[in-house]
Amino acid sequence: MDTDASSSSYDALVRENRELIGRTVTRLEKPPTALEFARDWLARNVPFVCAGAIETWNARDGRWDTREGLERALGGADAFVGGVNRTPNGRADAVYYRRRGSSGGVMIGGDDHGDLDVELVDADRFDASVPLFLEPESSGETRVGEFLDSLEPTNERRVDKVGNGASVVSYLSEQNDNLRTRPALRGMFEDIGEVDFAAETFAREPDAVNLWIGDEASTTSWHKDYYENIYSVI
């Protein structure tokens, strides 16, 4: 491959992308109309942040703001939720690089996030120069109380949780319409509503409604989704 030609093509692509989309993300202080959303944002395929779009949702009245309220909305401490992912540092679905540790074991390094001491099946088959894509450990079914305990700042496993000091970072990040299909989450579904400008524009129900619960240690790697996504932060 001609490195110079490849670099030139990449530079041209970046320049064109910035000309079309821009370098900043616009913040709207009030929701757009359906026409404005379709014309100014959806058609151009550019993101924006919007204030005030979900103020009428029951979930915005404070009922999820406390541990007790969140536990109640999730069906109680002994109810089960699925899709709780666990990682040593909050970086799920992330790229790491393999290298040998000082004791001969396998170490996985990820930029400035420290090394992870992990066990790989047939580790000797992996070329140290080839990056590895690592998925998180999935817990299956987890009790609500146990999951919320893992998010508490006072939890001894969460001291120095950002970086390589944590032993477990938990993140409820199941896909596949979990808010409408998981029995334990159906009560929470009743506490949300529609995003009016999107509902009017698409004129159909969302293909999926997902609930994710995490904290500042959970990190999403750079990626591309092939859906129009509306994220509501509570």
Secondary structure, 3 states (H helix, E strand, C coil): CCHHHHHHHHHHHHHHHHHHHCCCCEEECCCCCHHHHHHHHHCCCCCEEECCCCCCCHHHHCCCCCHHHHHHHCCCCCCEEECEEEECCCEECEEEEEEECCCCCEEEECCCCCEEECCCCCHHHCCCCCEEEECCEECCEEEHHHHHHHHCCCCHHHCCCCCCCCCCEEEECCCCCHHHHCHHHHHHHCCCCCCHHHHHHHCCCCCCCCCCECCCCCEECCCCCCCCCCCCCC
